[in-house]
């Protein structure tokens, strides 16, 4: 599991890169909806930097740690979801939630089926009830995290077709759809499993540098001579 086409950077490397960019006169544009920096110079975009989630981007354009960081995440697929709570960089609690939402012969979720066929058949009604229970259970667990911990950020991986069911469930989620604390998880979940959520610290708690295709030599220029490049390659 990784952010496609990116190079991970630890904190030291991230700070070195930011200092270098500032000294070279590059401009930073912070996108709060994805917690990333867009690196530009004279109207040309050179790359993007996905920032570590346990840090915030301050008004004076510096990375500042979030003291006593608390994170809750949820990944949702049709029929399975996983919720997790992190204190610092440690996964403290998780829960996998399953539901009977897929029609066996067609392999299509009940949500998609309802758009065309309605809910008259008994099997469809059962799957609809399972869907409602599924999202209620997800939000019940997330509300438990909200009640027990001062959550600094919420991470979500969920297709937009499922958003109305997540945010509109009988048990409402503890975070608003427009909240600045809510961020999309920048990786794809195949199963919404415990194994996948275990990999998140390697993704969320370091930076990831995405270079523009037309500027793919930019990072090499910054790394410098071969001895330094070898050292950096080993770190990555």
C-alpha positions in Angstrom: 0.0 0.0 0.0 1.5 3.3 -1.1 0.6 6.7 -2.6 1.1 6.1 -6.3 4.2 7.7 -8.0 5.6 9.3 -4.8 8.8 9.2 -2.9 8.4 8.9 0.9 10.4 11.4 3.0 11.1 11.2 6.7 10.9 14.4 8.9 14.6 15.4 8.4 14.3 15.0 4.7 11.1 16.9 4.6 12.5 19.9 6.5 15.6 19.9 4.3 13.5 19.9 1.2 11.3 22.8 2.5 14.4 24.8 3.4 15.9 24.2 0.0 12.7 25.2 -1.8 12.4 28.4 0.2 16.0 29.3 -0.5 15.4 28.7 -4.2 12.4 31.1 -4.2 9.7 28.5 -4.7 6.1 29.3 -3.5 4.0 27.0 -1.4 0.2 26.7 -1.7 -1.4 24.7 1.0 -4.5 22.6 0.2 -6.2 21.9 3.5 -8.7 19.4 1.9 -5.8 17.0 1.2 -3.2 18.3 3.7 -0.7 18.8 0.9 1.6 21.6 -0.5 1.7 22.5 -4.1 5.2 23.7 -5.1 5.2 26.4 -7.8 7.6 28.9 -9.3 6.6 31.6 -11.8 3.3 29.9 -12.5 4.8 26.5 -13.1 3.9 23.6 -10.9 6.9 21.5 -9.9 5.3 19.0 -7.6 3.2 18.3 -4.5 4.1 17.3 -1.0 1.7 15.2 1.0 2.4 16.3 4.6 2.5 14.0 7.6 -0.8 13.9 9.4 0.6 14.4 12.9 1.9 17.9 11.8 0.0 21.0 10.8 1.0 23.7 8.3 1.2 27.0 10.1 0.4 30.5 8.9 4.1 31.3 8.8 4.6 28.3 6.4 6.2 25.9 8.8 5.5 22.3 9.8 4.4 22.2 13.5 3.7 19.0 15.4 0.2 18.4 16.8 0.8 17.8 20.5 -0.6 14.4 21.8 -2.0 13.5 18.4 -5.3 11.5 18.1 -6.5 10.1 14.8 -9.6 8.1 13.8 -10.0 6.5 10.4 -12.6 4.5 8.5 -12.4 2.6 5.3 -15.6 1.5 3.7 -16.3 -1.0 0.9 -19.6 -2.6 -0.1 -20.1 -5.2 2.6 -17.0 -4.5 4.7 -15.5 -1.7 6.7 -12.7 -1.1 9.1 -12.5 1.5 11.8 -9.4 2.4 13.7 -8.1 4.7 16.4 -4.4 5.9 16.6 -2.8 7.6 19.5 0.4 9.2 18.1 1.6 6.7 15.5 0.2 3.6 17.4 -2.9 1.7 16.4 -4.8 1.3 19.7 -8.2 0.1 18.6 -9.8 -1.3 15.5 -13.0 -3.0 14.4 -13.9 -4.8 11.2 -17.6 -4.6 10.3 -19.3 -6.8 7.8 -22.7 -6.9 6.2 -24.7 -8.9 3.6 -25.0 -6.2 0.9 -24.0 -8.0 -2.3 -26.5 -9.9 -4.5 -24.9 -13.3 -5.1 -25.7 -13.9 -8.8 -25.0 -10.4 -10.1 -22.2 -9.5 -7.6 -23.7 -6.0 -7.4 -24.3 -4.2 -4.1 -27.8 -3.7 -2.9 -27.3 0.1 -3.0 -26.6 0.0 -6.7 -29.5 -2.5 -7.3 -32.0 -0.2 -5.6 -31.4 2.6 -8.1 -32.9 0.4 -10.9 -35.0 -2.3 -9.3 -36.5 -0.9 -6.1 -36.8 -2.9 -2.9 -40.0 -5.0 -3.3 -38.4 -8.5 -3.0 -37.8 -10.0 0.3 -34.1 -10.5 -0.4 -33.7 -6.9 -1.3 -35.4 -5.8 1.9 -33.1 -7.9 3.9 -30.0 -6.5 2.2 -31.4 -3.0 2.6 -31.8 -3.6 6.4 -28.3 -5.0 6.5 -27.0 -1.9 4.7 -28.7 0.4 7.3 -27.3 -1.7 10.1 -23.9 -1.7 8.5 -23.6 2.1 8.5 -25.1 2.5 11.9 -22.5 0.1 13.3 -19.7 2.1 11.6 -20.9 5.3 13.1 -21.5 3.8 16.5 -17.8 2.9 16.7 -16.6 6.3 15.4 -18.8 8.0 18.0 -17.2 5.9 20.6 -13.8 7.2 19.5 -15.2 10.8 19.5 -16.6 10.4 23.1 -13.4 8.8 24.5 -10.7 10.9 22.8 -10.0 14.4 21.5 -9.7 13.4 17.8 -7.5 15.8 15.9 -8.1 14.4 12.4 -10.6 12.0 10.8 -9.4 9.9 7.8 -11.9 8.3 5.4 -11.7 6.0 2.4 -15.1 5.6 0.9 -16.5 5.9 -2.6 -18.7 8.9 -3.2 -21.7 6.6 -4.0 -21.6 5.5 -0.3 -21.2 9.0 1.2 -25.0 9.6 1.4 -25.5 6.4 3.4 -22.5 7.1 5.7 -23.4 10.8 6.5 -27.2 10.1 6.3 -27.4 7.0 8.5 -29.7 6.9 11.5 -26.6 7.0 13.7 -24.9 10.2 12.5 -21.2 10.3 12.2 -19.2 12.4 14.7 -17.6 14.6 12.0 -19.4 16.8 9.5 -18.9 16.3 5.8 -17.4 19.8 5.4 -15.2 19.7 8.5 -11.5 20.6 8.0 -10.7 17.7 10.3 -12.0 15.2 7.8 -9.4 14.2 5.2 -9.5 11.5 2.5 -7.1 8.7 3.1 -4.6 8.9 0.2 -4.5 5.2 -0.6 -6.8 2.6 -2.1 -8.3 -0.1 0.2 -9.0 -3.3 -1.6 -10.8 -5.0 1.3 -11.2 -2.5 4.1 -9.3 -5.0 6.3 -7.3 -5.0 9.5 -4.1 -5.8 7.5 -4.6 -2.7 5.4 -5.2 -0.4 8.3 -2.1 -1.7 10.0 -0.1 -0.3 7.1 -1.4 3.3 7.5 1.4 4.6 9.8 3.9 4.0 7.0 1.7 6.2 4.8 0.2 8.9 7.0 3.1 9.7 9.4 5.7 10.7 6.8 5.7 13.0 3.8 5.3 11.9 0.2 6.9 13.9 -2.6 5.1 13.8 -6.0 7.1 15.4 -8.8 5.5 16.8 -12.0 6.1 14.5 -15.0 7.8 17.4 -16.8 10.1 18.1 -13.8 11.2 14.5 -13.0 14.8 15.6 -12.7 14.1 18.2 -10.0 14.6 15.9 -7.0 17.8 14.5 -8.5 19.2 18.1 -8.9 18.4 18.8 -5.2 19.9 15.5 -3.9 23.2 16.5 -5.5 26.3 14.4 -5.8 26.4 10.6 -6.1 27.5 9.9 -2.5 24.6 12.0 -1.1 22.2 10.3 -3.6 23.3 6.9 -2.4 22.6 7.9 1.2 19.1 9.2 0.4 18.3 6.1 -1.7 19.0 3.9 1.3 16.8 6.1 3.5 13.9 5.7 1.1 
